[in-house]
């Protein structure tokens, strides 16, 4: 989708659809007032006749309004003007694209930049418009023999009050478009079934990114190399699969050579049947989404490269399958990690922390300034936070607060859980240095406690996206989270 600024007379702009805002009690935004004047008050009359209340997310589609050259006008409710927040604004945008996606409008003019949102400038609003519209048009039809013939919104014009706002809007729209591209890659990979999206497939897609962006380099470690490095935990998980594991390493060099990188470590479990601790069959198909952490690393690096950010970023993705087999690890087995610690496997379905611990140890060689791991790690996080917030735990408060702030700005929120020493007491084994589970209580926290044993040499945060990476039910599919959060975090790390 292309984006362009527009500063001309709005009623004279020919377009397939013009998007205008309206508040409660029939109060119009300035552009809507101009259209109403050009139409001799027809817009106001139609609002009252159609009983359009202007509540947040309300929509009203009108056709061929007199005095306006747009084929259609889409009126979007913004709620009360005095209480318009960033979240209400985004709700209005999402409602708009849901309507636009169902009509044959290839080119649309959006006049919602003018709606004042406290604490949010035109750049932020333009970013949200671009992101909402590009993401809202997403459809995964790659594997359908006859994809639905859906209309495609190819171009979005952003109405701006002057040249200065146009320049700001272009910057914001470019950022939003790049974040949406990262989310699309993340969702495309996650929505693919496990028979296609294997560890080797993930590695190939990473290489395609490197071929596309000159500042990105990819290295793929095979199982023989991992064995030499002593990655006994990662390799233990892959033993039950015929698909060989891969350790995918991406290096983005956008900053100075001496600048220490931010490292993103993403769980890339391309299918998780639970191993010998077999999962129930119901909804097991959704375990293709157990690689969403790794997919989000690829998506975030795409966004980083697309925006040419002046930073150094490293992505590390341990990719494997977790299946039952005669050679698979068993409950009670003990494996040795790359860090030298031994782990007693009490549940083979707690495999994500096993592949991540070796990947985290491997990440030490890049001397990262900070490390963030992303994983669909625990069902307990879904129980605790639902599908609204990503679980966040960290060994440094400053990093945790910065991530929370980035999530608020990106409308991709995270919620911090405690990483107290008391929870570490649940990780005791009579036979090894630690077990891979700590019991039912505080499962999300004890999983992070396990990972913390392998992050003592660097500043680290853990994002548990088990509840936010995908939707179930009628709208089943990957969400692309937490690419917006991570992208905002990296944007905030740019040098002044």
QUINORRA-V693634 format. One line per field, one symbol per residue. phi: phi as a letter, one per 20 degrees, with the letter a starting at -180 (. if undefined). psi: psi as a letter, one per 30 degrees, with the letter a starting at -180 (. if undefined). A space follows every 50 residues. Layout:
phi=???
psi=???
//
This chain:
phi=.ecbeccefffeeebfbdecdbefmmedffffffffffelnfffffgffe lfemfgnfcbddclffnceffccdedfdmfffdfdfffgfffffffffff fdcfdfccdddeffffdgncefffffffffffffffefbecgdefcgffe fdeebcedfcfbfffffffffffffffffffffffgfgfffffffdeegf fgfffffffffecfedcccdeeffffffeneffffffffedeeffcdecd cddddfgeffeeddddfdffbcenmfefffffmfgfffefdfffffffff ffggffelfecdcddccfdadcceafdffcgofccdeffnfdceeebfee egfffffffffffgfelffbccdcbeecffffffdmdecefccbebffff fffffffffelcfccedfdefgffffdccfcbfaeeccnffmgffffffg fffdcfebfbccdedgedfbddmfegqfenfdggffffgfgfefff
psi=klkklkgakeffkklekkkllkllhgklleeeeeeeefghgeeeeeeeeg hjfglkfkljklkikkgkfkelkjkkkgakefgjleeeeeeeeeeefeee fglijfkkkkhfffjkjkgkaeeeeeeeeeeeeeeffkkjgegkeikkik kkjfkkkjklfaeeeeeeeeeeeeeeeeeeeeeeeeeeeefklffeilee eeeeeeeeeefekfgkkkkjkleeeeeefgifeefeeffgkfjklkjkkk jjifalefkklkkkjkkhjfkjffbeikllfkgfffffgfgeeeefeeee eeeeeefhkhlkkkkkjjklljlklfglllkflklklfffkkkkjfjffh fefefeeeeeeefeffhkelkkkkkiekffeeeefagekkkkklgkeeee eeeeeeeeefhillkklkilfeffffikkfflellglglekheeefeeee effggfglkkkkjjgefffllabehklkffkheeeeeeeeeffkk.
//
